[in-house]
């Protein structure tokens, strides 16, 4: 039992050190690409928080059945809730306005709302505009991703952000889709 606990503690410490190292890389990347993305994202986050329509989402998503994909990623069955036009419409309007007015084309390629740590609303769901060579980013498979219960490093970042009440920056990461590299150095910013 002691050896198992030590191994678990070593693994958690290793994850923490890896996260800190990646955080340093992310900080350097943010300085290189600019911090112009943060203000619009914080404004969007505040707008979503102030609209009463989104208040019920954390409760609704927390009740959904949870299941695993690939023995690591936790998901919830939230399709009917997250495809509801009464949520999708206002979120899309806000996200589109933020993307258009902030001049972040190619910098911010996807915006996600994850109440209770569950990815629910995305804009754009499929992004062709910011990619060339026939590549695109299809984020629809992220709907229902339970970030808090995820066993990958994503879960670690979200749990740490939830503990501190601060934003989390994960990356730089290589985004793959259908085994093709879509982005070489992506940052995921959780607000």
VEXDRENVEX-55552 format. One record per residue: residue in one letter; x, y, z of N, C-alpha, C, CB in turn. Coordinates in steps of 0.1 Angstrom, whole numbers, padded with zeros to 4 digits, always signed. Atoms other than C-alpha are relative to their C-alpha. Glycine has a CB too. Layout:
! VEXDRENVEX-55552
aXYZXYZXYZXYZ/...
This chain:
! VEXDRENVEX-55552
x+0008-0012+0000+0000+0000+0000+0009+0013+0000-0009+0000+0012/x-0009-0011+0000+0028+0024+0008+0007+0003-0013+0011-0002+0011/x-0007-0001+0013+0046+0017-0025-0010+0006-0010+0005-0013-0005/x+0010-0005+0010+0013+0024-0044-0002+0015+0003-0013-0008+0002/x+0002-0014-0003+0008+0057-0025+0012+0008-0004-0002+0001+0015/x-0012-0007+0004+0044+0067-0031+0000+0002-0015+0013-0007+0005/x+0001-0001+0015+0040+0059-0068-0010+0010-0005-0003-0014-0006/x+0010-0010+0004+0008+0079-0070+0005+0014+0003-0013-0003+0008/x-0005-0013-0003+0025+0108-0052+0011+0005-0010+0005+0001+0014/x-0011-0003+0010+0055+0106-0076-0006+0004-0013+0009-0012-0001/x+0006-0002+0013+0032+0105-0106-0006+0014+0001-0011-0010-0003/x+0006-0013-0001+0013+0136-0093+0010+0011+0000-0009+0001+0013/x-0011-0009+0000+0045+0154-0086+0006+0002-0014+0011-0004+0010/x-0005-0001+0014+0058+0146-0121-0010+0008-0009+0002-0015-0005/x+0010-0008+0008+0025+0159-0136+0001+0015+0004-0014-0005+0003/x-0001-0014-0005+0029+0191-0115+0012+0006-0006+0000+0001+0015/x-0012-0006+0006+0065+0196-0127-0002+0002-0015+0012-0009+0003/x+0002-0001+0014+0055+0189-0163-0009+0012-0003-0006-0013-0006/x+0009-0011+0002+0026+0214-0160+0007+0013+0002-0012-0001+0010/x-0008-0013-0002+0049+0241-0145+0009+0003-0012+0008-0001+0013/x-0009-0001+0011+0074+0235-0173-0008+0005-0012+0007-0012-0003/x+0009-0004+0011+0046+0237-0199-0005+0014+0002-0011-0010-0003/x+0005-0013-0003+0033+0268-0182+0010+0011-0003-0004+0001+0015/x-0011-0009+0004+0067+0285-0186+0000+0002-0015+0013-0005+0006/x+0000-0001+0015+0066+0276-0223-0012+0008-0005-0001-0015-0006/x+0012-0007+0003+0030+0289-0225+0002+0015+0002-0012-0005+0007/x-0002-0014-0003+0041+0322-0209+0009+0007-0011+0007+0002+0014/x-0009-0005+0011+0069+0327-0234-0008+0001-0013+0012-0009-0002/x+0008-0001+0012+0045+0319-0262-0010+0012+0000-0008-0013-0003/x+0010-0011-0001+0019+0344-0249+0007+0013-0003-0006+0000+0013/x-0008-0012+0003+0046+0371-0249+0003+0002-0014+0013+0000+0009/x-0003+0000+0014+0056+0362-0284-0012+0003-0009+0007-0013-0004/x+0012-0002+0008+0021+0362-0298-0009+0011+0004-0009-0013-0001/x+0007-0011-0005+0008+0390-0277-0011-0005+0009-0006+0008-0012/x+0011+0002-0009-0018+0392-0250-0013+0005-0004+0004+0005+0014/x+0012-0006+0005-0044+0407-0272-0012-0009+0001+0002+0005-0014/x+0012+0010-0001-0066+0376-0268-0006+0001+0014+0005-0014-0003/x+0006+0001-0013-0071+0380-0231-0012+0009+0003+0011+0002+0010/x+0011-0009-0003-0092+0411-0229-0013-0004-0006+0004+0014-0005/x+0012+0005+0006-0118+0399-0254-0006-0012+0007+0001-0002-0015/x+0005+0013-0006-0120+0365-0237-0005+0003+0014+0012-0010+0001/x+0006-0004-0013-0125+0381-0203-0013+0007-0001+0010+0008+0008/x+0013-0007+0003-0152+0404-0217-0010-0011-0003+0002+0010-0011/x+0010+0010+0004-0169+0374-0233-0004-0009+0013+0006-0010-0010/x+0004+0007-0012-0167+0354-0200-0009+0007+0009+0013-0004+0007/x+0008-0009-0009-0182+0383-0181-0014+0001-0006+0006+0013+0002/x+0013-0001+0007-0210+0387-0207-0008-0013+0002+0001+0002-0015/x+0007+0012-0002-0219+0350-0204-0004-0002+0014+0009-0012-0004/x+0004+0001-0014-0219+0352-0166-0012+0009+0003+0012+0003+0009/x+0011-0009-0003-0243+0381-0167-0013-0003-0006+0004+0014-0004/x+0012+0004+0007-0268+0365-0190-0007-0011+0008+0002-0004-0014/x+0007+0010-0008-0294+0346-0169-0002-0013-0007-0013+0006+0004/x+0003+0012+0008-0300+0322-0197+0010-0012+0002-0001+0003-0015/x-0010+0010-0002-0268+0304-0190+0001-0006+0015+0014+0005-0004/x-0001+0003-0014-0273+0301-0152-0003-0015+0003-0009+0009+0008/x+0004+0013-0003-0290+0267-0153+0009-0011-0006-0014-0002-0006/x-0009+0010+0007-0263+0250-0175+0008-0008+0009+0008+0007-0010/x-0008+0009-0009-0240+0239-0147-0008-0011+0006+0007+0008+0011/x+0008+0011-0006-0268+0220-0130-0005-0010-0010-0013+0007+0007/x+0004+0009+0010-0281+0205-0162+0011-0009-0004-0006+0008-0012/x-0011+0008+0005-0247+0193-0173+0005-0009+0011+0011+0009-0005/x-0004+0009-0011-0238+0179-0139-0008-0012+0002+0001+0008+0013/x+0009+0011-0001-0268+0157-0140+0002-0011-0011-0014+0005+0000/x-0001+0009+0012-0259+0141-0174+0009-0012+0004+0006+0008-0012/x-0008+0012-0002-0245+0106-0174+0014+0002-0005-0006-0012-0008/x-0014-0001+0004-0207+0103-0175+0005-0013-0005+0008+0005+0013/x-0006+0012+0006-0187+0079-0196+0014+0003-0004-0008-0006-0012/x-0014-0002+0005-0151+0074-0207+0002-0004-0014+0010-0009+0009/x-0004+0003+0013-0136+0075-0241+0015-0003+0001-0003+0012-0010/x-0014+0003+0000-0102+0059-0247+0007-0002+0013+0008+0011-0007/x-0004+0003-0014-0099+0050-0210+0007+0012+0007+0010-0011-0001/x-0006-0011-0007-0087+0085-0202-0010+0012+0000+0013+0004-0008/x+0008-0012+0001-0111+0112-0214-0014-0003+0006-0001+0005-0014/x+0013+0001-0006-0143+0117-0194-0010+0009-0008+0000+0005+0015/x+0011-0007+0008-0175+0127-0213-0013-0001+0007-0001-0005-0014/x+0014+0000-0005-0211+0135-0204-0009+0001-0012-0003+0011+0010/x+0011+0000+0010-0242+0129-0225-0008+0013+0001-0009-0013+0001/x+0007-0013-0001-0252+0165-0230-0005+0005-0014+0010+0010+0005/x+0003-0004+0014-0261+0166-0267-0013+0008-0001-0002-0012-0009/x+0013-0008+0001-0298+0177-0262+0001+0013+0006-0011-0009+0006/x-0001-0013-0006-0289+0204-0238+0009+0010-0008+0006-0001+0014/x-0010-0009+0007-0259+0218-0257-0004+0003-0014+0014-0007+0000/x+0005-0003+0014-0277+0217-0291-0013+0009+0001-0003-0012-0008/x+0013-0008-0002-0307+0237-0276+0003+0014-0006-0004+0001+0015/x-0002-0013+0006-0310+0269-0297-0001+0011+0010-0011+0002-0011/x+0002-0011-0009-0320+0289-0267+0014+0003+0007-0010-0003+0011/x-0014-0003-0006-0283+0285-0254+0009+0002-0012+0004-0013+0008/x-0010-0001+0011-0265+0280-0287-0001+0014-0007-0003-0011-0010/x+0002-0013+0007-0280+0312-0303+0007+0011+0006-0014+0003-0002/x-0007-0011-0007-0269+0337-0277+0015-0002+0001-0006+0002+0014/x-0015+0002-0001-0235+0321-0272+0007+0003-0013+0003-0015+0004/x-0005-0002+0014-0229+0321-0310+0001+0015-0003-0008-0008-0010/x+0000-0014+0002-0239+0357-0312+0011+0008+0007-0013+0006+0004/x-0011-0006-0008-0215+0367-0284+0013-0003-0005-0002-0004+0015/x-0013+0005+0005-0186+0346-0297+0003+0006-0013+0000-0015+0000/x-0002-0006+0013-0190+0359-0332+0004+0014+0001-0013-0002-0009/x-0003-0014-0002-0190+0395-0321+0013+0002+0006-0011+0006+0010/x-0013-0001-0006-0160+0390-0299+0011-0003-0011+0002-0010+0012/x-0010+0003+0011-0141+0373-0328+0001+0011-0010-0004-0014-0006/x-0001-0010+0010-0150+0399-0353+0006+0013+0005-0014+0003-0006/x-0004-0013-0005-0144+0430-0331+0014+0000+0005-0010+0005+0010/x-0013+0000-0006-0112+0418-0316+0012-0002-0009+0001-0011+0010/x-0011+0002+0010-0093+0412-0348+0010-0011+0004+0007+0014-0002/x-0009+0011-0005-0080+0379-0335+0000-0012-0010-0005-0005+0013/x+0000+0010+0010-0083+0360-0368+0014-0007+0000-0003+0006-0014/x-0012+0008+0000-0058+0332-0367+0007-0001+0014+0010+0005-0009/x-0005+0000-0014-0050+0339-0330-0009-0009+0009+0002+0014+0006/x+0010+0007-0007-0082+0327-0314-0008-0008-0011-0010+0009+0009/x+0006+0008+0010-0095+0298-0335-0013-0008+0005+0009-0010-0006/x+0012+0007-0005-0122+0284-0312-0003+0005+0014+0002-0015+0000/x+0004-0004-0013-0142+0296-0282-0010-0011+0005-0007+0014-0001/x+0008+0010-0006-0158+0272-0258-0005+0004+0014+0008-0013+0002/x+0006-0003-0013-0182+0275-0229-0001-0014+0007-0014+0007-0001/x+0000+0013-0007-0177+0247-0203-0006+0002+0015+0014-0006+0001/x+0006-0001-0013-0202+0252-0174+0003-0013+0008-0015+0003-0001/x-0003+0012-0009-0193+0229-0144+0011-0008-0006-0013-0009+0002/x-0011+0007+0005-0162+0220-0164-0004-0010-0012+0007-0008+0010/x+0004+0009+0011-0182+0203-0192-0001+0008-0013-0013-0007+0003/x+0000-0008+0013-0176+0216-0228-0014-0002-0006+0011-0005-0010/x+0014+0001+0005-0211+0225-0241-0001+0008-0013-0009+0005+0011/x+0003-0009+0012-0211+0255-0265+0013+0004-0006-0008+0012+0005/x-0012-0003+0008-0185+0261-0292-0003+0010-0011+0006-0013-0006/x+0000-0009+0012-0178+0288-0318+0014+0002-0005-0007+0013+0003/x+0009+0007+0009-0171+0280-0345+0002-0015+0003+0004+0003-0015/x-0001+0015-0002-0179+0243-0343+0010-0006-0010-0014-0006-0001/x-0010+0004+0010-0159+0238-0375+0006+0013-0006-0007-0009-0011/x-0007-0012+0005-0133+0264-0385+0009-0004-0012+0009+0005+0012/x-0007+0001+0012-0121+0265-0420+0008+0012-0003-0009-0003-0012/x-0005-0013+0003-0112+0302-0421+0014+0002+0004-0008+0010+0006/x-0014-0003-0006-0080+0301-0400+0010-0010-0004-0001+0001+0015/x-0009+0010+0004-0064+0272-0418+0002-0001-0015-0004-0014+0006/x-0002+0001+0015-0049+0265-0452+0004-0014-0003+0011+0010-0004/x-0004+0013+0005-0039+0235-0472-0010-0011+0003+0013-0004+0007/x+0011+0009-0002-0073+0218-0467-0002-0004+0015+0003-0012-0008/x+0002+0003-0014-0069+0217-0429-0011+0008+0006+0013+0003+0008/x+0011-0007-0007-0097+0227-0406+0000-0005+0015-0014-0002-0007/x+0001+0005-0014-0105+0224-0369-0015-0003+0003+0005+0011+0010/x+0013+0005-0003-0136+0204-0361-0001-0003+0014-0004-0012-0009/x+0001+0001-0015-0144+0209-0324-0012-0007+0005+0002+0013+0006/x+0013+0005-0005-0178+0192-0323+0002-0013+0009-0008-0004-0012/x-0002+0012-0008-0163+0160-0308+0004+0004+0014+0012-0008-0006/x-0004-0004-0014-0153+0181-0277-0013+0002+0008+0008+0013-0001/x+0012-0002-0007-0190+0186-0268-0002-0011+0010-0012+0002-0010/x+0002+0010-0011-0196+0168-0235+0013-0004+0007-0006-0012-0006/x-0013+0003-0006-0159+0166-0226+0000+0005+0014+0012+0006-0008/x+0001-0004-0014-0159+0166-0188+0015+0003+0004-0006-0011+0009/x-0013-0004-0002-0127+0185-0182+0005-0002+0014+0002+0015-0003/x-0004+0002-0014-0127+0182-0144+0003-0015+0003-0011+0005+0009/x-0002+0014-0003-0130+0144-0144+0009-0007-0010-0013-0007+0000/x-0009+0006+0010-0106+0139-0173+0013-0005+0007+0003+0011-0011/x-0012+0006-0005-0076+0117-0165+0013+0005-0006-0001-0015+0000/x-0012-0005+0007-0053+0134-0189+0005+0013+0007-0003+0003-0015/x-0005-0012-0006-0033+0166-0182-0011+0011+0000+0013+0005-0007/x+0011-0010+0001-0064+0186-0192-0007+0001+0014-0010-0003-0011/x+0007+0000-0013-0081+0175-0160+0008+0006+0011-0003-0014+0004/x-0009-0006-0010-0051+0185-0139-0001+0016-0001+0015-0004-0002/x+0000-0015+0002-0051+0221-0154-0013+0005+0005+0002+0003-0015/x+0013-0005-0004-0088+0225-0148-0002-0001+0015-0011-0008-0007/x+0001+0001-0014-0087+0212-0113+0008+0010+0008+0004-0014+0005/x-0009-0010-0006-0058+0235-0104-0006+0014-0002+0014+0000-0007/x+0006-0013+0002-0076+0265-0120-0013+0001+0009-0005+0002-0014/x+0012+0000-0009-0108+0256-0100+0004+0003+0014-0008-0013-0001/x-0005-0001-0013-0088+0254-0068+0003+0015+0003+0012-0008+0003/x-0005-0014-0003-0073+0289-0072-0010+0011-0005+0013+0002-0008/x+0009-0010+0005-0102+0306-0090+0006+0008-0011-0006+0008+0011/x-0007-0008+0010-0078+0318-0117-0001-0007-0013+0015+0001+0004/x+0000+0005+0013-0076+0313-0154+0012-0010-0001+0002+0011-0010/x-0011+0010+0002-0055+0284-0167+0004+0001-0015-0004-0014+0003/x-0005+0001+0014-0033+0284-0198+0007-0013-0001+0010+0012-0003/x-0006+0013+0003-0024+0250-0212+0006+0000-0013-0011-0011+0001/x-0007+0001+0013+0002+0245-0238+0014+0005+0002-0008+0008-0011/x+0004+0002+0014+0019+0250-0261-0003-0015-0003+0010+0006-0010/x+0004+0013+0003+0002+0219-0275-0001-0001-0016-0014-0004+0006/x+0003+0003+0015+0001+0203-0310-0014-0005-0001+0011-0010-0006/x+0014+0005+0002-0035+0199-0321+0000-0009-0012-0010+0012-0001/x+0001+0010+0011-0041+0168-0341-0015-0002-0003+0007-0013+0004/x+0014+0004+0004-0073+0159-0360+0001-0010-0011-0009+0013-0004/x-0001+0011+0010-0077+0127-0380+0015-0003-0003-0007+0004-0013/x-0015+0003+0001-0039+0121-0373+0007+0011-0008+0002-0013-0006/x-0006-0011+0007-0031+0154-0391+0003+0011+0010-0008+0005-0013/x-0004-0012-0009-0013+0183-0374-0008+0012-0005+0015+0003+0000/x+0007-0011+0004-0037+0212-0374+0006+0013+0005-0015-0001+0006/x-0007-0011-0006-0018+0236-0351+0013-0005+0006-0009+0008+0010/x-0012+0004-0005+0018+0233-0342+0002+0004+0015+0012+0006-0008/x-0002-0005-0014+0018+0255-0310-0013+0007+0004+0012+0009+0001/x+0012-0006-0004-0017+0260-0296+0000+0002+0015-0012-0009-0004/x+0002-0002-0014-0026+0275-0263-0015-0001+0003+0005+0015+0004/x+0014+0001-0004-0058+0266-0245-0001+0008+0012-0004-0015+0002/x+0002-0010-0011-0070+0294-0222-0013-0003+0006+0002+0015-0005/x+0012+0003-0007-0096+0284-0197-0003+0012+0010+0001-0013+0008/x+0004-0011-0008-0114+0314-0181-0011-0004+0009-0003+0012-0008/
